[in-house]
Amino acid sequence: MQFILVLDLIFEIFTWVLVARFLLSWIPNVNYYHPVVRYIYKVTDFVVRPFRGILPPVGNIDFSPLIMFLVLRLGYSLVRRILAIVVLGFAWGG
């Protein structure tokens, strides 16, 4: 069960890093060569790239991150339930 708690923590941290990435995209004059900004983009790019351009932007706002967050939350919820069933099954000797 501790494995699931650690996975929850990692997923929550990654979610906040994604939020930071999208907040940075709304701030004008961000130095994209700053090491922290580069790290945030490097760590999150593999998740963001497939969702880029799914919905056309409305004005200057890209709504594809909303789809990404929805898919990530639903996907993680499914994975977490499967892991809980597997872990509890082993704990009960099944």
C-alpha positions in Angstrom: 0.0 0.0 0.0 3.0 2.3 0.6 3.9 1.9 -3.1 0.5 3.4 -4.1 1.1 6.3 -1.7 4.5 7.0 -3.2 3.0 6.9 -6.6 0.3 9.3 -5.5 3.0 11.7 -4.3 5.0 11.5 -7.6 1.8 12.0 -9.6 0.8 15.0 -7.5 4.3 16.6 -7.8 4.2 16.0 -11.6 0.8 17.6 -11.8 2.0 20.8 -10.1 5.1 20.9 -12.4 2.7 20.8 -15.3 0.6 23.6 -13.8 3.8 25.6 -13.4 4.6 25.0 -17.1 1.3 26.3 -18.2 1.4 29.3 -15.9 4.8 30.2 -17.3 3.4 30.1 -20.8 0.9 32.9 -19.8 3.6 35.2 -18.4 5.2 37.6 -20.9 8.9 38.0 -21.0 9.8 34.7 -19.4 13.4 33.8 -19.8 13.1 30.3 -21.4 16.9 29.8 -21.0 16.7 30.0 -17.2 17.8 26.6 -15.8 14.5 26.1 -13.8 12.3 27.0 -16.7 14.3 24.7 -19.0 14.0 21.8 -16.5 10.3 22.3 -16.2 9.9 22.1 -20.0 12.2 19.2 -20.3 10.5 17.1 -17.7 6.9 17.8 -19.0 7.4 17.9 -22.7 6.8 14.2 -23.3 3.3 14.5 -21.8 2.4 17.9 -23.4 3.6 17.2 -26.9 0.9 14.7 -27.9 -1.9 17.0 -26.7 -0.6 20.1 -28.4 -3.0 21.4 -31.0 -5.9 19.0 -30.3 -8.3 22.0 -29.9 -7.7 25.2 -31.8 -6.7 28.1 -29.6 -9.4 30.6 -28.6 -7.7 34.0 -28.8 -4.3 33.4 -27.1 -5.5 30.6 -24.9 -4.8 27.0 -25.8 -7.4 24.6 -24.2 -5.6 21.4 -25.1 -3.9 21.3 -21.6 -7.4 20.9 -20.1 -7.8 17.7 -22.2 -4.4 16.6 -21.1 -5.2 17.0 -17.4 -8.5 15.2 -17.8 -6.8 12.3 -19.6 -4.0 12.1 -17.1 -6.4 12.2 -14.1 -8.6 9.5 -15.6 -5.7 7.4 -16.6 -4.0 7.6 -13.2 -7.3 6.8 -11.5 -7.6 3.7 -13.5 -4.0 2.6 -12.9 -4.3 3.4 -9.2 -7.5 1.2 -8.9 -5.8 -1.7 -10.7 -2.7 -1.4 -8.4 -4.9 -1.3 -5.3 -6.7 -4.5 -6.5 -3.4 -6.2 -7.2 -1.8 -5.1 -3.9 -4.8 -6.1 -1.8 -5.1 -9.4 -3.7 -1.5 -10.2 -2.7 -2.1 -9.0 0.9 -5.0 -11.3 1.3 -3.2 -14.2 -0.2 -5.3 -14.4 -3.3 
